[in-house]
């Protein structure tokens, strides 16, 4: 059985957006899983030269993730769930008031900022089941942003959403990168994230060499394995 990734050697720049493009089965999700620590390498290495990749310090918004729509949870509470494991990189047990309202001083500020970034503050008291698909996706992205990690990974965050939600997500990621956040986005279309600083293409688990014609997007070769 062929490996999901083979011969992938690259560096990911700090405080910038890197978009990983490719069709289904190209290895995009596997690469994000490796960076997130949810997929183990069978060979090669992953070197963290400037990042703290301890548990709780890398935020990962997976593809087709589901917020519990049937559960009577508000948008604000769902986004507040992103703060559960944020204290010093270690999981913490939330108090009932925490997950319902996200009102613990420092945590509350991160939740409020994430909601505002995605245009969800007016909807914070709405139940998830009352939202459109694009609004729910924005809530999921906001949950990842609320973790306030240096590295943010998103697997096709704008796939299948309405134009407004896609634009809000892309604009939010651009602002975060400008503030120093390192962001890696998997996508079918490099053009979805206009602020991308680099574009990496995968096909059948391997890198496609060369620029993709974006002008500012380029692959930075690294000496070993997958790098973050």
MIVO-713253 format. One record per residue (C-alpha): x, y, z. Coordinates in steps of 0.2 Angstrom, whole numbers, m for minus. Example, Ala and Ser with C-alpha at 12.3 -4.5 7.8 and 13.67 -1.06 7.14 Angstrom:
BEGIN
<<62; m22; 39>> <<68; m5; 36>> 
This chain:
BEGIN
<<0; 0; 0>> <<7; 17; m5>> <<10; 29; 9>> <<m2; 44; 10>> <<14; 56; 9>> <<31; 52; 1>> <<46; 63; m1>> <<38; 78; 6>> <<51; 91; 12>> <<46; 109; 15>> <<47; 123; 28>> <<32; 133; 33>> <<35; 151; 36>> <<31; 160; 52>> <<17; 173; 54>> <<10; 169; 37>> <<m3; 159; 28>> <<3; 144; 19>> <<m10; 136; 8>> <<m9; 117; 3>> <<m18; 113; m13>> <<m23; 97; m21>> <<m37; 86; m26>> <<m46; 73; m15>> <<m33; 60; m10>> <<m18; 71; m13>> <<m12; 70; 5>> <<m18; 87; 11>> <<m27; 81; 26>> <<m14; 69; 30>> <<m1; 83; 30>> <<m12; 93; 42>> <<m14; 78; 53>> <<5; 76; 54>> <<7; 94; 59>> <<m7; 93; 72>> <<0; 77; 79>> <<m16; 67; 75>> <<m7; 57; 62>> <<9; 48; 66>> <<24; 48; 54>> <<30; 30; 49>> <<47; 38; 42>> <<55; 55; 41>> <<54; 69; 54>> <<45; 84; 59>> <<56; 98; 66>> <<48; 112; 77>> <<61; 125; 77>> <<51; 139; 83>> <<35; 132; 89>> <<28; 125; 105>> <<19; 109; 99>> <<14; 103; 116>> <<m4; 98; 118>> <<m16; 112; 117>> <<m3; 124; 108>> <<m8; 119; 90>> <<m26; 122; 85>> <<m33; 111; 72>> <<m50; 114; 63>> <<m53; 97; 53>> <<m63; 95; 38>> <<m81; 90; 41>> <<m80; 93; 59>> <<m97; 93; 68>> <<m103; 105; 81>> <<m117; 97; 91>> <<m132; 105; 82>> <<m145; 95; 91>> <<m138; 99; 108>> <<m146; 115; 115>> <<m129; 125; 114>> <<m127; 143; 109>> <<m114; 150; 97>> <<m105; 158; 112>> <<m104; 142; 121>> <<m98; 132; 106>> <<m84; 145; 103>> <<m80; 145; 122>> <<m76; 126; 120>> <<m60; 131; 112>> <<m53; 138; 128>> <<m55; 121; 137>> <<m37; 115; 134>> <<m29; 132; 133>> <<m21; 135; 150>> <<m2; 132; 148>> <<m5; 119; 135>> <<m13; 107; 147>> <<m32; 102; 146>> <<m42; 109; 160>> <<m59; 103; 166>> <<m72; 117; 162>> <<m84; 123; 175>> <<m102; 123; 170>> <<m103; 142; 168>> <<m87; 141; 157>> <<m94; 131; 143>> <<m111; 138; 144>> <<m106; 156; 143>> <<m87; 158; 141>> <<m86; 171; 155>> <<m70; 168; 164>> <<m60; 185; 162>> <<m45; 180; 150>> <<m55; 166; 142>> <<m70; 177; 139>> <<m59; 190; 130>> <<m53; 177; 118>> <<m70; 171; 115>> <<m77; 188; 112>> <<m63; 192; 100>> <<m65; 176; 90>> <<m84; 179; 88>> <<m81; 197; 82>> <<m68; 192; 70>> <<m80; 180; 61>> <<m95; 192; 63>> <<m104; 181; 75>> <<m105; 192; 90>> <<m124; 197; 86>> <<m127; 178; 85>> <<m118; 173; 101>> <<m135; 169; 110>> <<m142; 159; 95>> <<m143; 140; 96>> <<m132; 131; 83>> <<m147; 122; 76>> <<m154; 139; 71>> <<m139; 144; 60>> <<m135; 142; 42>> <<m121; 130; 36>> <<m110; 145; 33>> <<m113; 152; 50>> <<m110; 135; 58>> <<m93; 134; 49>> <<m88; 151; 55>> <<m92; 146; 73>> <<m81; 131; 71>> <<m67; 142; 64>> <<m70; 154; 78>> <<m68; 139; 91>> <<m51; 136; 84>> <<m46; 154; 84>> <<m52; 156; 102>> <<m38; 143; 107>> <<m25; 157; 104>> <<m12; 146; 98>> <<3; 151; 88>> <<0; 138; 74>> <<m18; 136; 67>> <<m22; 122; 55>> <<m38; 122; 45>> <<m44; 108; 33>> <<m54; 116; 19>> <<m63; 129; 30>> <<m72; 138; 16>> <<m78; 122; 6>> <<m96; 122; 3>> <<m100; 138; 12>> <<m109; 154; 6>> <<m99; 169; m1>> <<m101; 180; 14>> <<m94; 166; 26>> <<m80; 162; 14>> <<m75; 180; 13>> <<m76; 183; 32>> <<m65; 167; 35>> <<m52; 173; 23>> <<m52; 190; 29>> <<m50; 184; 47>> <<m36; 173; 43>> <<m27; 187; 34>> <<m29; 198; 50>> <<m22; 184; 61>> <<m7; 181; 50>> <<m3; 200; 50>> <<m4; 199; 69>> <<9; 185; 70>> <<m1; 169; 69>> <<6; 155; 58>> <<m8; 147; 48>> <<m9; 132; 36>> <<m24; 130; 26>> <<m29; 114; 15>> <<m39; 119; 0>> <<m44; 113; m17>> <<m42; 131; m23>> <<m27; 142; m19>> <<m37; 157; m24>> <<m49; 155; m9>> <<m36; 163; 3>> <<m30; 179; m6>> <<m18; 183; 8>> <<m8; 167; 6>> <<11; 170; 8>> <<15; 153; 0>> <<6; 140; m10>> <<11; 121; m9>> <<4; 109; m21>> <<2; 90; m18>> <<m3; 76; m30>> <<m4; 58; m25>> <<5; 62; m9>> <<20; 71; m17>> <<25; 89; m19>> <<22; 97; m36>> <<37; 107; m39>> <<38; 125; m44>> <<27; 141; m42>> <<8; 140; m45>> <<8; 157; m54>> <<2; 166; m39>> <<17; 178; m39>> <<20; 178; m20>> <<17; 159; m18>> <<33; 148; m18>> <<39; 132; m11>> <<53; 133; 1>> <<63; 117; 1>> <<69; 109; 17>> <<82; 96; 20>> <<71; 83; 29>> <<54; 76; 32>> <<39; 88; 34>> <<43; 104; 43>> <<33; 116; 53>> 
